Structure formats: structure tokens, C-alpha cells
Amino acid sequence: MTIPVTAGPYGLLPAGRHACTVDELEQHFVVSAPFPDERRQIFDAFRVWARAVGDLLPGARCWVDGGFVTHKTWAAPRDVDVVVFTTAEVLDALPESDQQLLMSMMTQHSSGIARVQPMAGLVDGFLGLRDDADRTIYWRNLWSGVKDVDGSKVDAVQKGFLEVTL
């Protein structure tokens, strides 16, 4: 597997899903990317998070995205966005304690707090069902969107994202 070259003013991957290993992710988006010190902290949190999620959901696929998966030069990423895909059957087979543990590793929305992200806010983690076509399309469309320097959506431009298997 090889991660394609990032290009253009936003430092984007070509549109589509690109399979890679965790080591390739590190090389391309930490070692060889702008703001390597900030990215190192985010990546280290992601690696611990991914290992913990992988212990519960071995073989699950993660789509990795956000500013972390760009080579934008104007700002360091604040976190890494990840959606973990598994099946309802796999989730149902987990003991209740493991289900609760898994959910504690995902971003939570609460009425009292706008949102709580795991790993001190360095991972923005979500759970997706592989057999739910509508939600898969939702994530694909969301992960393909591009934001400008001011955070506004850039029309008619799509970016790629990565797929890592745990």
C-alpha cells in the first residue's frame, strides 16, 4: 500500500479512499508533513486509541480524515478524525462491559457540554456500521469535503481519506 502524494493549495490527497498501514500514516502525515511536533502528539494519541479499539474490534476498518490527513501549511491540525466501521453482529457479541468501554472511546455529545472527544481531545472518534449503506455514504461525503483557511466549505473540491485496518 502506498499513500498518494498530497497536492494543491490545500495539500490534499486525491479524492477517494486510500488504504494504508499505521506506519505509512505516521511516515506521511507526521514525519513528512508540516507541523511535525503537533502531529506527533496527535498521532501518538491515535496509535494508543487505535490499539485499544482494535483489541475490542480486531480487523475493524477505520477511515482517517480531517486536517491531520492534509499537508496544509497555514495551521497545525488540532485532532485526527476517525470513523470505525464494524457490524451490528460484532457489536452485539461484545460483553456489555466491552460495549461500554468502546463507547467511552468515541466522541460524545451531551446537553451540558458541546462535545467530549477521547484522548484529551486529540481523537475525534465515531462508530459506523458497515452494513448501513446510508451511513457509509454519509461518512464518505463528509470525509470528502474540504474546508478553506477560514473554515468555510470549499465547493467543487473533494479530498481523499485513508483506510486503516486494526
C-alpha positions as CSV (number, residue, x, y, z in Angstrom):
1,M,0.0,0.0,0.0
2,T,1.2,3.5,-0.8
3,I,-0.4,6.8,0.2
4,P,-0.7,9.0,-2.8
5,V,1.1,12.4,-2.9
6,T,-0.8,15.3,-1.4
7,A,-1.2,18.3,-3.7
8,G,-2.7,21.7,-4.4
9,P,-3.1,24.7,-2.2
10,Y,-4.8,22.7,0.5
11,G,-2.3,19.8,0.5
12,L,-5.0,17.2,-0.2
13,L,-5.0,13.5,-1.0
14,P,-6.6,12.7,-4.4
15,A,-10.4,12.1,-4.0
16,G,-11.4,8.6,-2.8
17,R,-10.5,6.1,-0.1
18,H,-6.8,5.1,0.1
19,A,-5.7,2.0,2.1
20,C,-2.6,2.3,4.3
21,T,-0.9,0.9,7.3
22,V,-0.5,2.8,10.6
23,D,3.2,3.1,9.9
24,E,2.6,4.6,6.5
25,L,0.1,7.1,8.1
26,E,2.9,8.1,10.5
27,Q,5.5,8.5,7.8
28,H,3.4,10.6,5.5
29,F,1.4,12.7,8.0
30,V,3.8,13.1,10.9
31,V,7.4,12.7,9.8
32,S,7.0,14.2,6.3
33,A,4.3,16.8,7.0
34,P,4.2,20.4,8.1
35,F,4.0,20.9,11.9
36,P,5.6,17.5,12.8
37,D,5.7,18.2,16.6
38,E,2.0,18.9,16.8
39,R,1.2,16.0,14.6
40,R,3.4,13.7,16.7
41,Q,1.3,14.3,19.8
42,I,-1.9,13.7,17.8
43,F,-0.6,10.6,16.2
44,D,0.7,9.1,19.4
45,A,-2.8,9.5,20.9
46,F,-4.3,8.0,17.8
47,R,-2.0,5.0,18.0
48,V,-3.0,4.2,21.6
49,W,-6.6,4.8,20.8
50,A,-6.5,2.5,17.7
51,R,-4.8,-0.2,19.7
52,A,-7.5,-0.1,22.4
53,V,-10.3,-0.1,19.8
54,G,-8.6,-2.9,17.8
55,D,-8.4,-5.0,21.0
56,L,-12.2,-4.8,21.1
57,L,-12.8,-4.9,17.3
58,P,-10.0,-6.8,15.7
59,G,-10.0,-6.4,11.9
60,A,-12.3,-3.3,12.0
61,R,-11.6,-0.7,9.3
62,C,-11.0,2.9,10.2
63,W,-11.5,5.9,7.9
64,V,-9.0,8.5,8.9
65,D,-9.6,12.1,7.9
66,G,-9.6,15.8,8.9
67,G,-6.8,18.4,8.8
68,F,-4.5,15.7,10.0
69,V,-4.7,13.9,6.6
70,T,-3.6,17.0,4.7
71,H,-0.3,18.9,4.2
72,K,-1.9,22.3,4.7
73,T,0.8,24.8,5.6
74,W,-1.2,27.5,7.4
75,A,-2.2,25.7,10.6
76,A,-1.4,22.6,12.5
77,P,-4.2,20.0,12.9
78,R,-6.0,20.0,16.3
79,D,-7.0,16.4,16.2
80,V,-7.5,13.4,13.9
81,D,-11.0,12.4,12.7
82,V,-11.7,8.7,12.7
83,V,-14.8,6.6,12.0
84,V,-14.5,2.9,12.9
85,F,-16.6,0.5,10.8
86,T,-17.9,-2.8,12.2
87,T,-21.1,-4.8,12.0
88,A,-24.1,-4.9,14.4
89,E,-23.4,-8.6,14.9
90,V,-19.9,-7.9,16.1
91,L,-21.1,-5.2,18.5
92,D,-23.9,-7.3,19.8
93,A,-21.4,-10.2,20.5
94,L,-19.3,-7.9,22.8
95,P,-20.0,-8.3,26.5
96,E,-21.8,-5.3,28.0
97,S,-18.6,-4.0,29.7
98,D,-16.7,-4.0,26.4
99,Q,-19.6,-2.2,24.7
100,Q,-19.5,0.5,27.3
101,L,-15.7,0.7,27.1
102,L,-15.9,1.0,23.3
103,M,-18.5,3.8,23.5
104,S,-16.3,5.6,26.1
105,M,-13.6,5.8,23.3
106,M,-15.9,7.6,20.9
107,T,-16.8,11.3,20.7
108,Q,-19.8,12.1,22.9
109,H,-22.3,14.8,22.6
110,S,-24.1,15.9,25.7
111,S,-26.6,18.6,26.6
112,G,-24.3,20.0,29.3
113,I,-21.2,20.0,27.2
114,A,-21.0,20.6,23.4
115,R,-18.8,17.5,22.8
116,V,-16.3,15.4,24.6
117,Q,-13.5,13.8,22.5
118,P,-11.4,10.9,23.7
119,M,-7.6,11.1,24.2
120,A,-7.7,14.7,25.7
121,G,-9.5,15.9,22.5
122,L,-6.8,14.6,20.1
123,V,-9.0,11.9,18.6
124,D,-12.5,12.7,17.2
125,G,-13.8,9.1,17.1
126,F,-17.1,7.8,15.7
127,L,-18.6,4.3,15.2
128,G,-20.1,3.3,11.9
129,L,-22.0,0.2,10.8
130,R,-20.6,-1.4,7.6
131,D,-23.9,-2.8,6.7
132,D,-25.7,0.6,6.8
133,A,-25.3,1.9,3.2
134,D,-26.8,5.3,4.0
135,R,-24.4,6.0,6.9
136,T,-21.4,4.8,4.9
137,I,-22.4,7.3,2.1
138,Y,-22.9,9.9,4.8
139,W,-19.3,9.4,6.1
140,R,-17.8,9.2,2.6
141,N,-19.4,12.5,1.7
142,L,-18.5,14.2,5.0
143,W,-14.9,12.9,4.8
144,S,-14.6,14.2,1.1
145,G,-15.5,17.8,2.0
146,V,-12.8,20.5,2.0
147,K,-12.6,23.5,4.4
148,D,-10.9,26.8,3.5
149,V,-8.4,28.7,5.6
150,D,-11.4,30.4,7.4
151,G,-13.2,27.1,8.0
152,S,-15.8,27.6,5.3
153,K,-16.7,24.8,2.9
154,V,-14.9,24.8,-0.4
155,D,-17.4,24.0,-3.2
156,A,-16.5,21.7,-6.1
157,V,-13.3,20.4,-4.4
158,Q,-13.1,16.9,-2.9
159,K,-10.3,15.3,-1.0
160,G,-9.3,11.8,-0.2
161,F,-9.1,10.0,3.1
162,L,-7.3,6.9,4.5
163,E,-8.5,3.5,5.5
164,V,-6.5,1.6,8.2
165,T,-7.4,-1.9,9.3
166,L,-7.0,-2.5,13.0
